[in-house]
Amino acid sequence: MTSTNSPGNPLIKTDCIGRVRLDKKHREALLDTFEKSPLSGTKFAALHGVKYQTFATWVQNRKRERDEYPVVPGDEPPA
């Protein structure tokens, strides 16, 4: 069940146990805003009513999709 009564932001939908439910378009817009923001991930997530762990997962998934993780020396795949 989804409701629109998120305490931090009335436009963000939450389910019956408080998880934030955003479609991909809105999540991407939120992440675009974060990338331009001087705020830390923790502060940005709190400001927008999203649990930090959820927000961090979104950021991590986006980096994986864009292949933005740096290669760590000694961690290259075998040739």
C-alpha positions as a LaTeX table, in Angstrom:
\begin{tabular}{lrrr}
\hline
Residue & $x$ (\AA) & $y$ (\AA) & $z$ (\AA) \\
\hline
Met1 & 0.00 & 0.00 & 0.00 \\
Thr2 & 1.34 & 3.43 & $-0.91$ \\
Ser3 & 0.44 & 6.73 & 0.66 \\
Thr4 & 1.60 & 10.27 & 0.05 \\
Asn5 & 2.00 & 11.30 & 3.67 \\
Ser6 & 5.76 & 11.56 & 3.97 \\
Pro7 & 6.56 & 13.80 & 6.93 \\
Gly8 & 9.52 & 15.54 & 5.23 \\
Asn9 & 8.08 & 16.06 & 1.78 \\
Pro10 & 4.41 & 15.63 & 0.89 \\
Leu11 & 5.28 & 14.87 & $-2.76$ \\
Ile12 & 7.37 & 11.81 & $-1.93$ \\
Lys13 & 5.30 & 8.64 & $-1.65$ \\
Thr14 & 5.94 & 6.12 & 1.10 \\
Asp15 & 4.62 & 2.63 & 1.63 \\
Cys16 & 2.89 & 1.41 & 4.78 \\
Ile17 & 6.19 & 0.87 & 6.63 \\
Gly18 & 7.72 & 4.20 & 5.63 \\
Arg19 & 9.91 & 3.23 & 2.68 \\
Val20 & 10.26 & 5.93 & 0.04 \\
Arg21 & 8.73 & 4.99 & $-3.30$ \\
Leu22 & 9.96 & 7.03 & $-6.29$ \\
Asp23 & 9.75 & 6.15 & $-9.94$ \\
Lys24 & 13.02 & 6.11 & $-11.88$ \\
Lys25 & 12.42 & 9.54 & $-13.44$ \\
His26 & 12.03 & 11.24 & $-10.05$ \\
Arg27 & 14.90 & 9.29 & $-8.49$ \\
Glu28 & 17.20 & 10.33 & $-11.34$ \\
Ala29 & 16.12 & 13.98 & $-10.93$ \\
Leu30 & 16.87 & 13.77 & $-7.21$ \\
Leu31 & 20.31 & 12.27 & $-7.91$ \\
Asp32 & 21.02 & 14.97 & $-10.53$ \\
Thr33 & 20.21 & 17.60 & $-7.91$ \\
Phe34 & 22.48 & 15.87 & $-5.39$ \\
Glu35 & 25.40 & 15.87 & $-7.83$ \\
Lys36 & 25.10 & 19.66 & $-8.15$ \\
Ser37 & 24.61 & 20.16 & $-4.42$ \\
Pro38 & 27.40 & 21.02 & $-1.97$ \\
Leu39 & 25.67 & 18.91 & 0.71 \\
Ser40 & 26.92 & 15.56 & 1.95 \\
Gly41 & 24.87 & 12.50 & 1.10 \\
Thr42 & 23.69 & 12.22 & 4.69 \\
Lys43 & 22.44 & 15.80 & 4.85 \\
Phe44 & 20.91 & 15.70 & 1.38 \\
Ala45 & 19.00 & 12.50 & 2.13 \\
Ala46 & 17.69 & 13.86 & 5.43 \\
Leu47 & 16.63 & 17.13 & 3.77 \\
His48 & 14.60 & 15.23 & 1.17 \\
Gly49 & 13.03 & 12.73 & 3.57 \\
Val50 & 14.94 & 9.68 & 2.33 \\
Lys51 & 16.76 & 7.27 & 4.63 \\
Tyr52 & 20.50 & 7.58 & 4.05 \\
Gln53 & 20.99 & 3.86 & 3.38 \\
Thr54 & 18.34 & 3.95 & 0.64 \\
Phe55 & 19.87 & 7.08 & $-0.86$ \\
Ala56 & 23.39 & 5.60 & $-0.74$ \\
Thr57 & 22.12 & 2.52 & $-2.59$ \\
Trp58 & 20.62 & 4.73 & $-5.30$ \\
Val59 & 23.95 & 6.58 & $-5.68$ \\
Gln60 & 25.89 & 3.30 & $-5.78$ \\
Asn61 & 23.58 & 1.78 & $-8.39$ \\
Arg62 & 23.88 & 4.89 & $-10.53$ \\
Lys63 & 27.68 & 4.72 & $-10.39$ \\
Arg64 & 27.57 & 1.05 & $-11.39$ \\
Glu65 & 25.26 & 1.83 & $-14.33$ \\
Arg66 & 27.64 & 4.58 & $-15.49$ \\
Asp67 & 30.73 & 2.44 & $-14.82$ \\
Glu68 & 32.19 & 5.23 & $-12.66$ \\
Tyr69 & 34.02 & 3.13 & $-10.08$ \\
Pro70 & 37.80 & 3.59 & $-10.30$ \\
Val71 & 39.96 & 0.53 & $-10.87$ \\
Val72 & 41.90 & $-0.26$ & $-7.70$ \\
Pro73 & 45.47 & $-1.47$ & $-8.32$ \\
Gly74 & 45.64 & $-5.23$ & $-7.80$ \\
Asp75 & 41.87 & $-5.53$ & $-8.23$ \\
Glu76 & 41.79 & $-5.77$ & $-12.03$ \\
Pro77 & 39.96 & $-8.74$ & $-13.54$ \\
Pro78 & 42.25 & $-11.52$ & $-14.79$ \\
Ala79 & 43.26 & $-11.20$ & $-18.45$ \\
\hline
\end{tabular}
